[in-house]
C-alpha cells in the first residue's frame, strides 16, 4: 500500500543552513518509515538531526491523535529458590 510521507518543508520545518538539506530530508524520511540508525552513513550529523526531528514529529502527531505510547519492554530475571 502506497503512503505519502510528508517532507520537512510540507510540515513547516526549517532546515538550518549549516546542514545538508538532501541528507536531512533522507534522515527525516528514514525516521518516518521506522528505520533505525544502523549504518555508517546514517551517523552523519545532517542525517541524524533529520532522523531526530522525524521522531519528535511522530511523538507530537501521535499525542494529538490520542495514541498512547506503551512503556518500553524490560527484562526481568527470576531465580528459583
Backbone bond lengths (Angstrom), bond angles and torsions (degrees), N, CA, C in turn:
res aa  C-N    CA-C-N  psi(-1)  N-CA   C-N-CA  omega(-1)  CA-C   N-CA-C  phi
1 X - - - 1.433 - - 1.529 108.33 -
2 X 1.315 116.56 127.94 1.460 121.61 -178.92 1.528 109.37 -80.54
3 X 1.308 115.29 140.37 1.451 120.86 179.17 1.515 108.28 -138.72
4 X 1.319 116.91 138.05 1.459 121.22 179.68 1.526 108.97 -90.68
5 X 1.309 115.90 116.39 1.452 120.85 175.47 1.522 108.40 -90.23
6 X 1.325 118.34 129.90 1.469 119.56 -178.55 1.521 111.43 -69.52
7 X 1.306 115.10 150.40 1.458 121.02 175.84 1.521 108.51 -90.83
8 X 1.326 118.04 161.83 1.462 119.40 177.57 1.533 112.36 -58.98
9 X 1.335 116.87 -34.49 1.456 120.17 179.79 1.526 111.20 -66.95
10 X 1.331 118.22 -37.18 1.460 121.82 177.66 1.521 111.74 -65.38
11 X 1.313 116.76 -30.24 1.466 121.27 -179.18 1.523 112.57 -89.48
12 X 1.326 116.62 -3.98 1.458 120.27 -179.94 1.509 113.90 83.25
13 X 1.314 117.42 18.52 1.459 121.37 178.96 1.522 107.97 -85.05
14 X 1.304 115.88 124.28 1.452 120.93 -179.78 1.527 109.12 -91.25
15 X 1.327 115.58 126.03 1.466 121.00 -179.55 1.528 108.27 -84.13
16 X 1.327 118.34 124.38 1.468 120.56 179.57 1.533 111.74 -58.68
17 X 1.326 116.12 150.03 1.465 121.59 -175.73 1.524 112.50 -67.31
18 X 1.321 118.39 -25.25 1.464 120.45 -177.75 1.532 113.43 -83.42
19 X 1.330 118.51 2.61 1.465 122.30 179.39 1.526 110.08 -108.17
20 X 1.321 115.74 156.89 1.464 121.92 176.64 1.534 107.61 -84.10
21 X 1.350 117.66 114.91 1.481 119.66 -173.98 1.524 114.46 -59.90
22 X 1.328 118.32 -39.60 1.467 120.11 -178.96 1.523 111.02 -64.96
23 X 1.313 116.34 -40.97 1.459 120.73 -179.60 1.531 110.44 -70.52
24 X 1.329 117.02 -38.39 1.461 121.55 176.89 1.525 109.89 -60.59
25 X 1.337 116.68 -46.54 1.466 120.79 -179.06 1.520 111.74 -65.94
26 X 1.332 117.48 -37.33 1.463 118.86 178.52 1.534 110.61 -68.86
27 X 1.324 118.00 -35.95 1.462 120.44 174.75 1.512 111.73 -66.26
28 X 1.326 116.55 -38.67 1.459 121.65 177.98 1.528 110.18 -63.10
29 X 1.321 116.78 -46.33 1.461 122.03 179.51 1.530 110.70 -63.89
30 X 1.328 116.69 -41.38 1.461 121.86 179.43 1.529 110.86 -61.78
31 X 1.324 116.57 -41.37 1.455 120.39 178.91 1.516 112.67 -67.82
32 X 1.346 117.32 -37.87 1.458 120.08 178.44 1.524 112.04 -66.24
33 X 1.312 116.38 -32.10 1.462 120.67 -179.66 1.520 112.21 -80.18
34 X 1.333 117.31 -4.34 1.463 120.43 176.96 1.506 113.80 89.33
35 X 1.315 117.69 17.32 1.459 120.87 -179.87 1.522 112.13 -73.42
36 X 1.303 115.41 165.98 1.459 122.23 178.96 1.527 109.25 -115.02
37 X 1.303 116.78 158.44 1.454 121.16 175.95 1.526 106.86 -87.91
38 X 1.319 115.03 92.26 1.459 119.66 -175.24 1.526 113.18 -131.20
39 X 1.315 117.82 11.55 1.463 121.20 177.59 1.519 109.08 -127.37
40 X 1.311 115.66 158.35 1.463 120.76 -176.31 1.521 111.45 -62.55
41 X 1.342 117.90 -40.86 1.458 119.66 -177.60 1.526 112.10 -68.69
42 X 1.332 117.90 -15.57 1.459 121.12 177.31 1.533 112.14 -79.27
43 X 1.318 117.45 -8.07 1.461 120.61 -177.85 1.531 112.73 -87.44
44 X 1.321 117.96 -1.13 1.455 120.68 177.00 1.520 109.29 -64.62
45 X 1.328 116.35 146.27 1.464 121.09 -173.74 1.526 112.34 -60.72
46 X 1.339 117.84 -44.87 1.460 120.84 -179.05 1.526 110.91 -61.52
47 X 1.327 116.42 -42.30 1.457 120.82 179.97 1.523 110.22 -64.65
48 X 1.328 116.86 -46.52 1.473 120.45 -178.13 1.520 112.04 -62.18
49 X 1.332 117.13 -40.88 1.459 119.09 -179.89 1.528 111.78 -69.67
50 X 1.334 117.16 -34.92 1.465 120.08 173.80 1.517 111.39 -65.21
51 X 1.323 116.12 -41.64 1.463 122.36 177.66 1.531 110.30 -61.57
52 X 1.322 115.99 -45.88 1.465 120.65 -179.43 1.521 111.04 -64.04
53 X 1.339 116.49 -40.51 1.459 120.35 179.61 1.525 110.69 -63.82
54 X 1.329 117.63 -36.71 1.467 119.82 178.56 1.524 110.71 -67.03
55 X 1.332 117.20 -38.66 1.459 119.92 178.71 1.538 111.08 -66.17
56 X 1.322 116.93 -38.30 1.464 120.15 176.74 1.523 110.89 -67.15
57 X 1.334 116.48 -39.14 1.464 120.19 177.19 1.524 110.45 -63.09
58 X 1.337 117.37 -45.90 1.458 120.45 -179.68 1.523 112.42 -62.06
59 X 1.327 116.21 -38.74 1.461 119.69 178.49 1.529 110.81 -62.24
60 X 1.329 116.90 -45.50 1.459 120.92 179.82 1.529 111.06 -68.13
61 X 1.310 117.24 -40.10 1.464 121.45 179.14 1.518 111.29 -62.16
62 X 1.328 116.52 -44.40 1.466 120.16 178.51 1.520 111.46 -66.13
63 X 1.316 116.49 -36.42 1.461 120.69 178.45 1.530 109.86 -63.61
64 X 1.334 117.18 -40.54 1.466 121.24 178.43 1.524 111.83 -67.19
65 X 1.331 117.14 -32.57 1.461 121.84 -179.98 1.523 112.47 -81.08
66 X 1.320 117.09 -8.63 1.460 120.63 -179.96 1.518 113.38 82.10
67 X 1.314 117.17 18.22 1.461 121.09 179.78 1.520 108.33 -84.19
68 X 1.311 116.07 125.06 1.449 120.85 -179.13 1.514 110.63 -80.50
69 X 1.303 116.09 145.42 1.462 119.86 172.89 1.522 107.16 -100.34
70 X 1.279 115.23 134.56 1.446 121.03 -178.43 1.524 109.73 -88.88
71 X 1.321 117.44 152.66 1.464 119.46 179.15 1.524 110.61 -63.60
72 X 1.302 114.68 153.53 1.462 119.31 -179.43 1.526 109.72 -66.20
73 X 1.298 114.24 151.06 1.457 119.57 -179.44 1.519 109.38 -73.11
74 X 1.296 115.92 134.20 1.446 121.30 177.43 1.515 111.10 -115.10
75 X 1.272 115.05 163.93 1.458 119.50 177.14 1.528 108.90 -110.17
76 X 1.297 114.63 136.29 1.447 120.32 178.15 1.518 108.73 -118.61
77 X 1.310 115.17 139.09 1.463 120.32 177.03 1.518 108.19 -117.41
78 X 1.280 114.28 126.19 1.461 120.17 179.07 1.520 108.79 -116.92
79 X 1.308 114.96 142.88 1.450 120.52 175.75 1.521 108.82 -113.22
80 X 1.287 114.19 133.89 1.468 118.83 176.30 1.539 107.74 -85.22
81 X 1.298 116.51 132.56 1.465 120.33 -179.02 1.494 111.80 -93.41
